[in-house]
Amino acid sequence: MVDDIFATIVRLNRERGLTVLLVEQNAQLALSVATYGYIMENGRVVLDGGPQRLLRNADVQEFYLGYSAGGARKSMRDVKHYKRRKRWLS
């Protein structure tokens, strides 16, 4: 069902030039169809940019995509204490 919704959003954007504001917790999926993205924490924008720029961002990779600095997947146990390390939450 999610794939169908995203396919419809992409189709409407391409065929009709429709602008869509998409709020999605799955960062990988959202950035795969976005032309521009915003990362929000506690109701405020903390990062923004093109999808490729955001996907390359080390913080996005670690905190939202679950990858370590070496590119390996991290366990949720390792990621759950992320707030103290996020530069934008200081």
Stockholm file with secondary structure:
# STOCKHOLM 1.0

chainA/1-90         MVDDIFATIVRLNRERGLTVLLVEQNAQLALSVATYGYIMENGRVVLDGGPQRLLRNADVQEFYLGYSAGGARKSMRDVKHYKRRKRWLS
#=GR chainA/1-90 SS CHHHHHHHHHHHHHHHCCCCCCCCSCHHHHHHHCSSEEEEETTEEEEEECHHHHHHCHHHHHHTSCBCTTSCBCCHHHHTTGGGGCGGGC
#=GC SS_cons        CHHHHHHHHHHHHHHHCCCCCCCCSCHHHHHHHCSSEEEEETTEEEEEECHHHHHHCHHHHHHTSCBCTTSCBCCHHHHTTGGGGCGGGC
//
